[in-house]
Amino acid sequence: MNPARGEVALETKEGRFTLCLTLGALAEIEAVLGEGGSFGAREMLAVLRALLRGGGEGPAARDVERLTLEPRATAAAIAACFRAGAA
């Protein structure tokens, strides 16, 4: 994990994964969320999937629904990733 690159760790029962807000991840997130709308579990998984891909975690991104996620920790990691990407 490289904090200088804006990478953030997400700990799950299955292991530690790297999240990163790349331009590709941002484009994917924008395509999924569009403008406005609601943000529920489905959208959180889509954002997580994009950030996992950005962090080089392709297999985890493909199987994100199978990860054992703690909602607060996942939301915190996503928020930290956005903060790191904005720095």
Secondary structure as UniProt FT lines:
FT   HELIX           3..5
FT   STRAND          8..12
FT   TURN            13..14
FT   STRAND          15..19
FT   HELIX           23..33
FT   HELIX           41..54
FT   TURN            55..56
FT   HELIX           58..62
FT   HELIX           64..66
FT   HELIX           71..86
//
